[in-house]
């Protein structure tokens, strides 16, 4: 029997964010069992808390989509940190837990809301013109202001569209996006009008991972936070909305502090119980 927690992330209201399933004390599980559990939960990600192998980490995290294991993902990082703390975890560093994962060590800061320090990008820079044409064909729009690689593990390539309304109106060809060899993770972002509750609207498409559109995506917003601010498209601190088309109300808080990008959000524990494996 394993303790099991399901946490809604990037929301202060249950059922309005992006849920992650967290399996505790998972050191005895095999890779095949983890993959099977992730396929069974059928959430965008399922995570497994294990003993750390690095002395500076409080725990080790493995992250699975229904089809693949990821080195890093954002909403699973925050949700798993919340589950670990709820289970009585005490960070060695009073500022918050340190997660060990495929991307290295990721610090999660406590405070008004949990926030993770964005890991470095493994790929950045402009998008090749032919690749951009493939992506815009799959998305069904050529109204692109800018584009860049913002990959911190899952493979993100991001397109900045004219405005939030254009982002919300997209009806992408998910099969075409799943079959493209450009990237398995495509994010789009567009600005809301001045004075809106959120500065940007974000959508994330990952059909090749077994998830058509992800409701609210920390890793994408981490990459976007680095790129948009550096390129002059966004201020140093802002709030992004995501999940609107899916009936969610995700809010992602992006902030540049001391040379680091912090990605934060509220978390709500929705399910606590045990899993028999």
C-alpha positions, 0 to 999 in steps of 0.5 A, a space after each residue: 500500500 502506498 499513500 496517494 495524493 491528488 493535488 490541483 495546481 495553479 488554482 485556489 479552487 478545486 477542479 479549476 487547475 491542473 491535477 497531478 497524482 502523487 504516489 509516496 514512498 515509491 522506491 519499491 516500484 519498477 519502471 513498468 509499474 510507474 508507467 502503468 499507474 501513470 497510464 491508469 490515472 490518465 492525468 497529464 502527469 503522475 509523480 513518484 516520491 523517492 529517497 534522494 540520491 543527492 545530499 542537498 535534495 529532500 526527495 527525488 521525483 520521477 514524472 510520467 505522462 500517460 506515455 513518457 517519462 519526463 526529466 522535469 515538469 512544472 505543475 507536478 513539481 509544485 503539486 508533489 512539493 505540496 503532497 510531500 509537505 502535507 505528509 509531514 516532510 520537513 525541508 532541510 532548508 527552511 525556505 522550502 524543499 529541494 527536489 531532485 529530478 532528471 533536470 537536476 536539483 529544483 528548489 521550491 520556495 514556500 511563502 504566500 504560494 509555492 513557487 519553483 525556481 525555473 531550471 536552465 533551458 536545454 534549448 533556446 533561440 529562434 525557430 527555423 523558418 521551415 519548422 515554424 511553417 509546420 507548426 503554424 499549419 498544425 495550429 491553424 494560424 500564421 498570426 505569429 509575432 515571434 517564436 523561440 525554443 524554450 525547452 527545459 526538458 519536455 521539448 517546448 517550442 513557443 509561439 507569441 501570437 498577436 493577442 489573447 483572443 487569437 490564442 483562445 480562438 485556435 482550433 489546432 489539428 492535434 493529429 498533425 501536431 502529434 506527427 510533426 518531428 519539430 517538437 512534441 510540446 508546443 506552447 502559444 501565448 498572447 497578451 491580454 489588453 492592459 488592465 486585464 486580470 492576467 497579462 497573458 493567455 497561454 495554451 499548451 499542446 502535447 498530443 504525442 505525450 497522450 494529452 491533447 491540451 494540457 490545462 495549466 503548464 508550469 514548465 512552459 510558463 517557466 520557459 516563457 518567463 525567461 524568453 518573453 522578458 528577455 525579448 522585451 515582450 513582458 515585464 519582470 513580473 506578471 500573471 498568466 492565465 491558462 486552461 480557459 478553453 478547457 473550462 479551467 481557471 489556472 493562474 501562473 505567477 511569474 517573477 524575476 528575483 535575483 537573476 532567477 525566474 520563479 514560477 508560482 501558483 496556489 495548490 489545493 489537495 483534492 484526494 488523499 488515500 492509499 494505492 494498492 500496487 
